[in-house]
Amino acid sequence: MKILCLDRPLPGATLEKVLPHLQDEVRHVWQAYKNGIVREIYTRQDRLGVAIIFECASIVEAKDTFADLPLVRAGLIEIDTIPLGPFLPWEMLFESAAT
């Protein structure tokens, strides 16, 4: 299952509080990448943060992976998880050809 994961800073999360955890955070995400959980990662352009595509068996597995991240453990961010599936409206392109 593909899962879009978006970080959300919690109240009181400042750059000064985040910086001490950042290197460990990147190491954890790198390990998840090597383990095949993180498939894609992007820097957000609207604000500081990341958007990550996970490949997990379930939302629970994704949330368990994120629960171990240093910034989550420090209470500085939360993660929104959005399950993704195939874009089925493509089939509308072929309906008129079949009739």
Z-matrix of the N, CA and C atoms (Angstrom, degrees):
N
C 1 1.442
C 2 1.527 1 108.42
N 3 1.324 2 115.53 1 130.87
C 4 1.462 3 120.33 2 174.48
C 5 1.524 4 108.54 3 -85.88
N 6 1.329 5 114.93 4 136.77
C 7 1.463 6 120.45 5 -178.19
C 8 1.522 7 108.08 6 -134.53
N 9 1.326 8 115.76 7 123.41
C 10 1.456 9 121.53 8 174.06
C 11 1.518 10 107.66 9 -83.14
N 12 1.327 11 116.04 10 125.39
C 13 1.462 12 121.85 11 -178.52
C 14 1.522 13 108.87 12 -118.41
N 15 1.315 14 115.94 13 122.87
C 16 1.459 15 122.10 14 -179.88
C 17 1.523 16 108.64 15 -119.55
N 18 1.327 17 115.85 16 127.69
C 19 1.461 18 118.75 17 177.63
C 20 1.520 19 109.78 18 -77.46
N 21 1.320 20 114.54 19 148.68
C 22 1.464 21 120.60 20 178.01
C 23 1.519 22 107.82 21 -133.91
N 24 1.344 23 117.59 22 115.61
C 25 1.466 24 119.28 23 179.08
C 26 1.523 25 110.70 24 -63.65
N 27 1.309 26 115.65 25 140.94
C 28 1.465 27 121.04 26 176.99
C 29 1.524 28 109.55 27 -90.78
N 30 1.322 29 117.34 28 158.27
C 31 1.469 30 119.53 29 178.08
C 32 1.526 31 111.09 30 -52.75
N 33 1.296 32 115.67 31 135.26
C 34 1.456 33 121.28 32 179.64
C 35 1.514 34 114.40 33 89.69
N 36 1.326 35 117.48 34 -5.51
C 37 1.464 36 120.54 35 178.62
C 38 1.523 37 108.80 36 -76.99
N 39 1.299 38 115.66 37 108.91
C 40 1.460 39 121.21 38 178.57
C 41 1.521 40 108.76 39 -112.06
N 42 1.320 41 115.24 40 162.85
C 43 1.457 42 119.99 41 178.13
C 44 1.528 43 110.48 42 -57.96
N 45 1.318 44 116.66 43 -38.07
C 46 1.461 45 120.76 44 179.66
C 47 1.531 46 111.69 45 -63.15
N 48 1.327 47 117.59 46 -33.59
C 49 1.463 48 121.17 47 178.81
C 50 1.528 49 111.77 48 -80.18
N 51 1.333 50 116.68 49 -29.80
C 52 1.465 51 121.46 50 -177.61
C 53 1.532 52 111.75 51 -77.74
N 54 1.316 53 117.41 52 -41.86
C 55 1.469 54 121.54 53 -172.99
C 56 1.524 55 114.81 54 -51.63
N 57 1.325 56 120.72 55 -43.03
C 58 1.468 57 119.22 56 -179.21
C 59 1.537 58 114.14 57 -62.22
N 60 1.331 59 117.70 58 -20.73
C 61 1.467 60 122.13 59 -177.71
C 62 1.531 61 112.60 60 -99.54
N 63 1.312 62 117.58 61 -9.11
C 64 1.462 63 121.02 62 -167.93
C 65 1.528 64 113.57 63 -63.84
N 66 1.316 65 118.35 64 -42.94
C 67 1.461 66 119.10 65 -178.79
C 68 1.538 67 111.05 66 -64.44
N 69 1.322 68 117.33 67 -42.44
C 70 1.465 69 119.72 68 176.41
C 71 1.526 70 111.29 69 -64.80
N 72 1.315 71 116.61 70 -36.52
C 73 1.472 72 120.97 71 177.99
C 74 1.523 73 110.13 72 -60.33
N 75 1.324 74 116.15 73 -47.62
C 76 1.469 75 120.93 74 -179.47
C 77 1.532 76 110.17 75 -63.26
N 78 1.330 77 117.29 76 -38.95
C 79 1.474 78 120.39 77 177.31
C 80 1.527 79 111.38 78 -61.63
N 81 1.323 80 116.98 79 -42.61
C 82 1.464 81 120.29 80 179.05
C 83 1.530 82 111.46 81 -63.63
N 84 1.316 83 116.22 82 -42.70
C 85 1.471 84 119.64 83 179.74
C 86 1.526 85 109.82 84 -67.36
N 87 1.337 86 117.20 85 -37.98
C 88 1.464 87 120.81 86 177.28
C 89 1.536 88 110.14 87 -61.46
N 90 1.319 89 117.23 88 -42.01
C 91 1.469 90 120.45 89 178.52
C 92 1.532 91 110.34 90 -63.45
N 93 1.327 92 117.16 91 -41.42
C 94 1.466 93 120.63 92 177.14
C 95 1.521 94 110.83 93 -63.99
N 96 1.324 95 117.57 94 -33.59
C 97 1.471 96 121.49 95 175.71
C 98 1.525 97 109.61 96 -65.65
N 99 1.330 98 116.69 97 -47.50
C 100 1.463 99 120.36 98 -179.79
C 101 1.529 100 111.75 99 -64.09
N 102 1.336 101 117.36 100 -28.69
C 103 1.461 102 121.78 101 178.45
C 104 1.524 103 113.15 102 -83.84
N 105 1.334 104 117.22 103 0.82
C 106 1.456 105 120.82 104 176.60
C 107 1.511 106 114.93 105 83.42
N 108 1.321 107 117.80 106 10.25
C 109 1.463 108 120.54 107 179.41
C 110 1.522 109 110.28 108 -86.87
N 111 1.320 110 117.19 109 -49.24
C 112 1.468 111 120.87 110 176.51
C 113 1.525 112 107.91 111 -81.59
N 114 1.319 113 116.70 112 121.59
C 115 1.470 114 121.92 113 179.58
C 116 1.518 115 111.88 114 -101.03
N 117 1.331 116 115.77 115 -37.88
C 118 1.467 117 121.29 116 -179.94
C 119 1.518 118 107.57 117 -145.48
N 120 1.335 119 115.70 118 148.89
C 121 1.460 120 120.31 119 175.40
C 122 1.521 121 108.32 120 -144.56
N 123 1.310 122 115.13 121 137.93
C 124 1.459 123 121.95 122 -176.97
C 125 1.520 124 109.89 123 -133.93
N 126 1.314 125 116.18 124 147.67
C 127 1.452 126 121.79 125 170.40
C 128 1.519 127 107.74 126 -82.25
N 129 1.317 128 116.50 127 131.45
C 130 1.462 129 119.75 128 178.78
C 131 1.520 130 109.63 129 -69.81
N 132 1.302 131 116.53 130 143.96
C 133 1.458 132 122.00 131 179.77
C 134 1.525 133 112.33 132 -99.46
N 135 1.342 134 117.45 133 -12.39
C 136 1.465 135 120.49 134 -178.91
C 137 1.530 136 112.75 135 -90.12
N 138 1.339 137 116.76 136 -21.02
C 139 1.458 138 122.13 137 179.66
C 140 1.521 139 107.20 138 -168.28
N 141 1.330 140 116.40 139 173.19
C 142 1.459 141 119.46 140 174.88
C 143 1.519 142 109.40 141 -63.45
N 144 1.297 143 116.16 142 137.77
C 145 1.457 144 120.11 143 177.55
C 146 1.507 145 111.29 144 142.94
N 147 1.329 146 114.71 145 -175.55
C 148 1.458 147 121.18 146 -177.05
C 149 1.524 148 110.78 147 -134.50
N 150 1.315 149 113.89 148 159.41
C 151 1.462 150 123.43 149 168.73
C 152 1.520 151 105.57 150 -123.16
N 153 1.327 152 116.05 151 126.85
C 154 1.460 153 121.01 152 -175.44
C 155 1.523 154 108.61 153 -125.29
N 156 1.325 155 115.50 154 137.03
C 157 1.457 156 121.42 155 171.22
C 158 1.522 157 107.26 156 -98.74
N 159 1.321 158 116.19 157 117.98
C 160 1.462 159 122.70 158 176.88
C 161 1.526 160 109.07 159 -98.15
N 162 1.297 161 116.26 160 152.32
C 163 1.463 162 123.10 161 168.65
C 164 1.522 163 105.69 162 -120.01
N 165 1.334 164 115.61 163 104.79
C 166 1.464 165 121.66 164 -176.30
C 167 1.522 166 109.70 165 -135.36
N 168 1.316 167 114.85 166 163.71
C 169 1.461 168 119.90 167 176.62
C 170 1.522 169 111.47 168 -72.64
N 171 1.350 170 116.31 169 -25.36
C 172 1.463 171 119.27 170 -176.28
C 173 1.527 172 110.43 171 -160.67
N 174 1.324 173 115.04 172 167.33
C 175 1.462 174 121.20 173 173.31
C 176 1.524 175 109.62 174 -61.30
N 177 1.313 176 117.34 175 -37.67
C 178 1.468 177 121.79 176 -179.94
C 179 1.528 178 109.99 177 -59.49
N 180 1.328 179 117.54 178 -44.18
C 181 1.462 180 120.45 179 178.44
C 182 1.528 181 110.86 180 -61.83
N 183 1.318 182 117.65 181 -41.84
C 184 1.471 183 120.96 182 178.18
C 185 1.525 184 110.23 183 -62.99
N 186 1.320 185 117.15 184 -45.33
C 187 1.467 186 120.56 185 -179.33
C 188 1.527 187 111.35 186 -65.54
N 189 1.323 188 117.23 187 -37.26
C 190 1.462 189 120.54 188 176.72
C 191 1.523 190 110.69 189 -63.78
N 192 1.322 191 116.98 190 -39.47
C 193 1.462 192 120.82 191 178.30
C 194 1.519 193 110.19 192 -64.06
N 195 1.327 194 117.14 193 -45.01
C 196 1.456 195 120.55 194 -179.37
C 197 1.528 196 112.83 195 -69.69
N 198 1.316 197 117.62 196 -28.77
C 199 1.467 198 119.93 197 -178.54
C 200 1.523 199 111.91 198 -60.68
N 201 1.322 200 116.97 199 -23.94
C 202 1.460 201 121.84 200 -178.23
C 203 1.530 202 113.44 201 -89.07
N 204 1.322 203 117.65 202 -4.78
C 205 1.470 204 119.66 203 -178.71
C 206 1.528 205 110.49 204 -69.88
N 207 1.328 206 117.00 205 139.27
C 208 1.467 207 120.51 206 -178.39
C 209 1.528 208 114.54 207 -55.44
N 210 1.324 209 117.97 208 -40.01
C 211 1.468 210 119.46 209 -178.97
C 212 1.526 211 111.96 210 -70.35
N 213 1.326 212 116.98 211 -31.07
C 214 1.463 213 120.73 212 175.44
C 215 1.527 214 109.22 213 -71.29
N 216 1.338 215 116.67 214 -47.51
C 217 1.468 216 120.76 215 179.43
C 218 1.526 217 111.82 216 -60.09
N 219 1.347 218 116.57 217 -33.16
C 220 1.467 219 120.77 218 179.80
C 221 1.526 220 112.30 219 -78.93
N 222 1.329 221 117.32 220 -4.61
C 223 1.461 222 120.66 221 179.38
C 224 1.515 223 113.40 222 74.08
N 225 1.338 224 116.63 223 28.10
C 226 1.466 225 120.69 224 -178.02
C 227 1.523 226 113.01 225 -100.46
N 228 1.334 227 117.46 226 -26.13
C 229 1.462 228 120.75 227 178.28
C 230 1.520 229 110.33 228 -139.08
N 231 1.310 230 114.24 229 158.64
C 232 1.462 231 123.20 230 166.90
C 233 1.519 232 106.33 231 -120.93
N 234 1.310 233 115.68 232 164.56
C 235 1.455 234 120.26 233 -179.59
C 236 1.524 235 108.98 234 -121.53
N 237 1.320 236 116.19 235 126.59
C 238 1.458 237 121.10 236 171.13
C 239 1.523 238 107.26 237 -89.75
N 240 1.326 239 117.17 238 129.80
C 241 1.455 240 121.81 239 -179.85
C 242 1.528 241 109.15 240 -113.79
N 243 1.315 242 115.05 241 129.37
C 244 1.464 243 121.20 242 -176.95
C 245 1.524 244 107.98 243 -126.89
N 246 1.355 245 118.17 244 110.46
C 247 1.456 246 119.88 245 178.46
C 248 1.529 247 110.00 246 -68.74
N 249 1.329 248 115.49 247 139.97
C 250 1.458 249 121.66 248 -178.46
C 251 1.524 250 110.17 249 -118.13
N 252 1.316 251 115.89 250 149.80
C 253 1.462 252 121.19 251 176.71
C 254 1.509 253 109.83 252 -140.94
N 255 1.330 254 116.35 253 179.54
C 256 1.461 255 119.87 254 -179.15
C 257 1.534 256 111.07 255 -63.27
N 258 1.309 257 115.29 256 148.46
C 259 1.461 258 121.94 257 178.25
C 260 1.526 259 108.29 258 -84.77
N 261 1.316 260 115.87 259 93.88
C 262 1.465 261 121.15 260 -173.46
C 263 1.531 262 114.83 261 -72.41
N 264 1.340 263 120.76 262 -23.65
C 265 1.467 264 118.50 263 179.52
C 266 1.536 265 114.61 264 -60.33
N 267 1.351 266 118.57 265 -10.65
C 268 1.466 267 119.04 266 174.13
C 269 1.530 268 110.44 267 -53.76
N 270 1.330 269 116.29 268 -32.07
C 271 1.458 270 120.65 269 -177.24
C 272 1.525 271 112.07 270 -59.73
N 273 1.321 272 117.48 271 -25.01
C 274 1.468 273 120.38 272 178.50
C 275 1.523 274 111.00 273 -61.78
N 276 1.320 275 118.03 274 -27.39
C 277 1.458 276 121.81 275 179.20
C 278 1.525 277 111.86 276 -63.16
N 279 1.309 278 117.09 277 -25.65
C 280 1.456 279 121.13 278 -173.64
C 281 1.522 280 113.55 279 -105.75
N 282 1.335 281 118.17 280 -5.63
C 283 1.456 282 121.03 281 -177.81
C 284 1.526 283 112.37 282 -62.97
N 285 1.326 284 117.59 283 -44.21
C 286 1.473 285 119.20 284 -177.45
C 287 1.528 286 111.04 285 -70.13
N 288 1.302 287 117.79 286 -28.31
C 289 1.461 288 120.54 287 178.37
C 290 1.514 289 111.80 288 -71.00
N 291 1.339 290 117.05 289 -27.75
C 292 1.463 291 120.97 290 -178.03
C 293 1.525 292 111.86 291 -84.36
N 294 1.321 293 118.62 292 -17.80
C 295 1.477 294 119.87 293 -177.75
C 296 1.491 295 112.05 294 -97.58
